[in-house]
Amino acid sequence: MSDFIPLDLPLVLLSNRGPVSFDRDASGRTVNRGAGGLVSALSGLAEHLDDAVWVCGAAGEEDAAVAAESAGGSILVQTAPHPHVVDGEPDGPAIRVRLVVTDPTAYADFYSVWSNPILWFIQHGLYGRSLAPVLTRAEHDAFENGYAAVNRAYADAVVDEVRARGGKALVLLQDYHFYLVADWVREQCPDVVLTHFVHIPWPGPDEWRILPGDIRERLLRGLLGSDVVGFHTRRYARNFVLCAQELLGLPVDLERLTVTVGDRVVRARYYPISVDAAALDATQASEEVAAHIAMLRYIFLDDDRQLLLRVDRTDPSKNVVRGFLAFGTLLDQHPELVGKVSFLALLQPSRTDVPEYADYIALIGALVAEINARHTKEGRQPIDLRMVEDFPLAVAAYSICDVLIVNAIADGMNLVAKEVAVVNRRGGVLALSEMAGAHEELGEFAVTLQPFDIQQMADALYTALTMPMEERYRRLAAAAEQVRTHDVRRWLDDQLVDLRRIAGFI
């Protein structure tokens, strides 16, 4: 990416996972680029700037070894044509990276006790409340010695990098792992311009009342150390402002989405993240995707059959079980579709160390077996469940599916819906949960799903499968236009414009 909006300030990025990771094979140390649209967009920005550093966690042993060799400082990684560490001037795009090493026990409490599942479960509305959560002294201790301690370690690294740049910098914090960082950085570096982007849903005040009062106050006040707190949708931004009003008693403006903290005004903003359409186009044009498309057509689309698709992690928030229940109901009530519609599910196992996630995977498998046993016809099973993480295969399936189902209980955005809109060539219909952030942009082009209502979802899937082809292509074209004109680059640019305005450069 080039021609980024000028920042006029050094840049310090912070995320739990960084733009590169290190490993080791028979030939020695290897460097791997991070995947995904967010990493690509932020990497493109960091590579473009003269003075930028990305602070992130040391995810493995080799990352920790690299951090030790640099004595806790930053390293310069050239990212193309192949990623490698450089000592002098790079002859290609490069990113300065600072790897933070934390105590393994503290990190486990930070990540596996608090970030996942407590914060994730609260923000996705996954707690049933009658029996969970149970917050004991152990969780209080894990917050203090884990979440807060790790946040402090990352904040210290950010402060070091800001001070190395004269105390003034643009600081971009990412996601729910670091809600305490902004306030700590501002205490040490009052001249920073600081934004924190939350990539998952932000619920209203009542959900946050699940947490102990002192902890939720610390989390909110930590975020309010920012100049801007960014979200994917206006609803999430408004919920944040309501939390500041109801849980902290701070003066707010619900129209302007602002919170007054002492002599500062904190702005809640919404910037819907998107995809890199050009990168998707290039992937779709690859020989690997073409081979997958030929295979999928052979398996699923002979004799005017139709293909329903989902691509998800096995996170309970994705609502996979109810999606399969709706499909089973569809086949029960429309037996003429048995043998005519296949459901390909490409699922990536997620957080299997969390008991709720492991139990959910088992439930998925049992339900699929039951539906297949009930509706197999002439040896053809209606559901093809694959536990696989294979992006070229997913893009191939996106290209030729008739319906994509996204029925999340809650989703910050859901980029799968946007990826399908860009690459589908079959008039694919989006069957999209009204609880997904993407619904705010794409709902008018989709068939809306109510994720707790099995009958409504079954009816919506029938509507999608029987929709006239002309209407299918009209909706798909409109969705594709929205995504292509609001891509991940625009998501980043819109934030940078606002931050330059706050810093007084506009």
KEZAVO-354902 format. One record per residue (C-alpha): residue in one letter; x, y, z. Coordinates in steps of 0.05 Angstrom, whole numbers, padded with zeros to 5 digits, always signed. Layout:
<sites>
AXYZ...
</sites>
This chain:
<sites>
M+00000+00000+00000S+00024+00070-00015D+00001+00142-00012F-00022+00138+00060I-00050+00200+00093P+00010+00236+00124L+00013+00228+00200D+00063+00283+00219L+00079+00242+00281P+00117+00178+00295L+00073+00116+00300V+00071+00064+00356L+00026+00004+00344L+00005-00047+00397S-00029-00114+00387N-00025-00182+00420R-00002-00216+00356G+00046-00180+00311P+00063-00172+00238V+00116-00227+00239S+00133-00288+00281F+00196-00329+00287D+00206-00403+00285R+00261-00453+00271D+00270-00510+00222A+00328-00553+00197S+00359-00493+00162G+00356-00447+00222R+00312-00389+00242T+00251-00373+00199V+00209-00310+00195N+00135-00314+00178R+00089-00256+00161G+00024-00250+00198A-00041-00265+00161G-00106-00227+00155G-00132-00160+00131L-00117-00123+00195V-00044-00144+00196S-00038-00128+00122A-00068-00058+00130L-00028-00039+00191S+00035-00070+00161G+00025-00028+00098L+00020+00034+00141A+00081+00018+00184E+00123+00000+00123H+00105+00067+00091L+00129+00110+00149D+00199+00134+00166D+00188+00126+00241A+00142+00070+00264V+00147+00011+00312W+00100-00047+00324V+00097-00072+00396C+00071-00143+00403G+00077-00206+00443A+00131-00258+00438A+00085-00316+00419G+00135-00373+00421E+00204-00395+00442E+00238-00368+00380D+00203-00300+00388A+00229-00298+00460A+00299-00315+00436V+00297-00258+00385A+00272-00211+00440A+00330-00233+00485E+00381-00221+00430S+00355-00151+00421A+00358-00139+00497G+00284-00121+00497G+00292-00068+00443S+00263-00067+00373I+00288-00102+00311L+00280-00085+00237V+00246-00138+00194Q+00246-00131+00119T+00179-00161+00096A+00191-00171+00021P+00209-00206-00023H+00219-00254+00036P+00216-00234+00109H+00282-00230+00146V+00317-00189+00200V+00364-00135+00175D+00419-00099+00212G+00431-00041+00164E+00389-00006+00113P+00335-00051+00082D+00328-00055+00007G+00253-00067+00010P+00193-00053+00054A+00208-00062+00128I+00175-00059+00196R+00207-00044+00263V+00181-00094+00314R+00188-00097+00390L+00172-00165+00420V+00148-00164+00492V+00164-00225+00536T+00120-00235+00597D+00119-00286+00653P+00084-00350+00627T+00039-00356+00689A+00019-00283+00684Y+00006-00290+00610A-00037-00352+00621D-00080-00312+00671F-00082-00253+00623Y-00102-00294+00562S-00135-00358+00584V-00171-00333+00647W-00190-00261+00631S-00184-00244+00557N-00212-00311+00539P-00262-00329+00563I-00286-00275+00612L-00281-00212+00569W-00298-00249+00505F-00358-00283+00537I-00384-00218+00567Q-00376-00179+00502H-00410-00233+00461G-00466-00244+00510L-00447-00317+00521Y-00458-00323+00595G-00524-00355+00615R-00515-00321+00683S-00555-00373+00723L-00492-00415+00733A-00436-00375+00700P-00392-00339+00711V-00369-00356+00781L-00319-00302+00801T-00277-00321+00861R-00213-00298+00893A-00176-00336+00839E-00206-00293+00784H-00191-00230+00824D-00119-00252+00832A-00114-00271+00758F-00138-00202+00740E-00086-00168+00783N-00027-00215+00771G-00046-00232+00699Y-00088-00183+00659A-00065-00120+00696A+00008-00143+00701V+00013-00161+00627N-00022-00096+00607R+00030-00059+00649A+00087-00095+00614Y+00060-00076+00546A+00046-00005+00568D+00118+00002+00592A+00143-00021+00524V+00098+00030+00489V+00121+00085+00536D+00194+00067+00521E+00181+00073+00447V+00143+00139+00454R+00198+00169+00498A+00250+00147+00447R+00212+00191+00398G+00212+00253+00442G+00148+00239+00479K+00102+00254+00421A+00072+00199+00378L+00009+00171+00349V-00007+00107+00389L-00055+00056+00359L-00078+00002+00408Q-00116-00059+00384D-00171-00101+00416Y-00196-00128+00482H-00129-00153+00508F-00105-00083+00528Y-00161-00044+00560L-00115-00017+00615V-00058+00007+00570A-00083+00075+00545D-00091+00107+00614W-00022+00083+00636V+00011+00109+00573R-00023+00176+00579E+00001+00184+00651Q+00073+00176+00628C+00067+00210+00560P+00014+00264+00563D+00029+00290+00493V+00010+00227+00456V-00049+00222+00409L-00079+00155+00428T-00133+00111+00398H-00158+00043+00419F-00197+00001+00369V-00242-00054+00397H-00252-00108+00345I-00308-00146+00381P-00378-00124+00403W-00387-00075+00460P-00450-00090+00499G-00491-00043+00542P-00480-00029+00616D-00519-00088+00644E-00472-00139+00613W-00413-00104+00645R-00447-00108+00713I-00428-00182+00712L-00358-00160+00731P-00336-00137+00801G-00346-00062+00807D-00274-00045+00817I-00251-00086+00757R-00303-00059+00708E-00286+00012+00731R-00212+00000+00718L-00226-00028+00649L-00270+00031+00629R-00223+00084+00657G-00165+00049+00623L-00200+00056+00556L-00218+00128+00571G-00144+00144+00571S-00152+00145+00496D-00170+00205+00453V-00213+00160+00409V-00243+00092+00424G-00261+00059+00359F-00314+00006+00343H-00344-00026+00282T-00415+00000+00290R-00452+00060+00318R-00489+00013+00365Y-00425-00009+00398A-00399+00062+00403R-00464+00085+00435N-00462+00027+00484F-00392+00049+00506V-00415+00120+00519L-00475+00093+00559C-00427+00051+00601A-00386+00113+00617Q-00450+00149+00637E-00484+00094+00677L-00425+00057+00707L-00378+00115+00720G-00426+00174+00726L-00387+00214+00674P-00419+00269+00632V-00432+00246+00561D-00463+00269+00496L-00501+00212+00464E-00511+00249+00398R-00438+00267+00389L-00415+00202+00423T-00368+00237+00471V-00348+00227+00544T-00318+00283+00586V-00262+00259+00631G-00234+00317+00672D-00210+00368+00622R-00208+00319+00564V-00262+00297+00515V-00259+00225+00493R-00293+00208+00427A-00327+00142+00412R-00325+00130+00337Y-00345+00075+00290Y-00304+00051+00231P-00329-00014+00200I-00269-00057+00184S-00267-00090+00116V-00226-00134+00070D-00170-00124+00020A-00209-00134-00044A-00148-00133-00089A-00115-00188-00048L-00178-00230-00051D-00181-00221-00126A-00109-00245-00132T-00123-00306-00088Q-00184-00323-00129A-00144-00320-00193S-00092-00370-00168E-00084-00440-00195E-00095-00469-00126V-00163-00438-00120A-00181-00459-00190A-00165-00532-00173H-00208-00527-00110I-00266-00498-00150A-00263-00555-00200M-00264-00606-00143L-00321-00571-00106R-00363-00566-00169Y-00354-00640-00182I-00375-00658-00111F-00432-00610-00099L-00460-00577-00162D-00476-00631-00212D-00548-00638-00236D-00570-00568-00216R-00557-00579-00142Q-00544-00521-00095L-00490-00508-00044L-00499-00475+00024L-00434-00454+00057R-00408-00432+00124V-00336-00414+00142D-00326-00403+00216R-00287-00417+00279T-00319-00465+00327D-00331-00408+00376P-00399-00412+00411S-00411-00340+00390K-00414-00363+00318N-00477-00403+00333V-00458-00463+00291V-00504-00511+00327R-00567-00470+00315G-00545-00461+00243F-00545-00537+00233L-00611-00542+00271A-00642-00492+00222F-00615-00532+00163G-00643-00596+00192T-00710-00562+00201L-00707-00538+00129L-00698-00609+00104D-00752-00635+00150Q-00803-00585+00124H-00780-00585+00051P-00764-00658+00034E-00759-00639-00039L-00693-00606-00022V-00662-00670+00006G-00608-00691-00043K-00614-00624-00079V-00579-00580-00028S-00512-00594+00005F-00484-00557+00065L-00408-00549+00065A-00381-00527+00133L-00308-00507+00137L-00295-00499+00211Q-00231-00482+00247P-00226-00510+00318S-00219-00452+00366R-00192-00447+00438T-00199-00521+00451D-00165-00511+00519V-00228-00475+00543P-00279-00528+00566E-00339-00491+00536Y-00306-00492+00468A-00286-00565+00471D-00357-00584+00492Y-00385-00542+00435I-00343-00579+00383A-00369-00645+00409L-00440-00620+00404I-00429-00597+00332G-00403-00666+00312A-00461-00703+00345L-00514-00658+00313V-00483-00665+00243A-00482-00741+00250E-00555-00741+00270I-00578-00696+00213N-00537-00736+00163A-00567-00801+00189R-00637-00773+00181H-00630-00743+00112T-00577-00782+00073K-00607-00800+00005E-00576-00848-00045G-00512-00848-00005R-00506-00772-00007Q-00500-00738+00061P-00530-00668+00064I-00475-00639+00110D-00401-00642+00093L-00365-00621+00157R-00291-00607+00151M-00248-00584+00209V-00196-00547+00167E-00163-00480+00161D-00150-00471+00087F-00160-00401+00059P-00153-00420-00015L-00206-00474-00004A-00251-00423+00030V-00243-00374-00027A-00260-00428-00077A-00323-00445-00037Y-00340-00371-00032S-00336-00367-00108I-00388-00420-00123C-00436-00423-00064D-00510-00407-00072V-00520-00385+00000L-00471-00365+00055I-00498-00372+00126V-00472-00325+00180N-00518-00333+00240A-00473-00308+00297I-00502-00293+00365A-00456-00233+00366D-00400-00212+00319G-00358-00150+00319M-00360-00148+00243N-00354-00216+00207L-00308-00210+00147V-00331-00276+00116A-00394-00241+00093K-00352-00187+00060E-00304-00237+00029V-00361-00274-00004A-00391-00210-00031V-00325-00195-00067V-00309-00263-00097N-00376-00299-00108R-00392-00311-00182R-00457-00350-00174G-00506-00298-00149G-00492-00321-00078V-00542-00298-00025L-00518-00273+00042A-00560-00304+00099L-00535-00256+00152S-00549-00250+00227E-00578-00185+00250M-00529-00190+00308A-00467-00187+00264G-00433-00120+00256A-00433-00131+00180H-00509-00128+00180E-00506-00053+00191E-00473-00046+00122L-00498-00107+00084G-00566-00123+00115E-00606-00090+00060F-00573-00136+00009A-00580-00199+00052V-00632-00247+00077T-00634-00230+00151L-00627-00285+00203Q-00653-00280+00275P-00600-00324+00307F-00641-00354+00364D-00703-00370+00322I-00693-00437+00288Q-00758-00433+00248Q-00743-00363+00223M-00674-00383+00201A-00701-00445+00165D-00752-00402+00129A-00698-00350+00111L-00653-00405+00082Y-00712-00429+00040T-00723-00358+00015A-00649-00353-00003L-00647-00419-00039T-00710-00404-00080M-00696-00331-00095P-00700-00313-00169M-00631-00310-00201E-00640-00238-00225E-00653-00216-00153R-00594-00256-00128Y-00546-00223-00175R-00574-00154-00161R-00564-00161-00087L-00495-00191-00095A-00472-00134-00141A-00496-00082-00091A-00461-00117-00033A-00397-00123-00073E-00398-00049-00091Q-00406-00031-00018V-00347-00074+00003R-00301-00053-00053T-00313+00021-00040H-00306+00012+00035D-00245-00033+00039V-00194-00043+00094R-00152+00014+00068R-00211+00062+00076W-00223+00035+00147L-00152+00056+00165D-00153+00122+00127D-00217+00144+00161Q-00185+00134+00229L-00121+00170+00209V-00160+00231+00185D-00196+00236+00252L-00132+00228+00291R-00096+00282+00250R-00154+00328+00264I-00150+00315+00338A-00074+00327+00336G-00086+00394+00302F-00056+00377+00234I-00122+00389+00197
</sites>
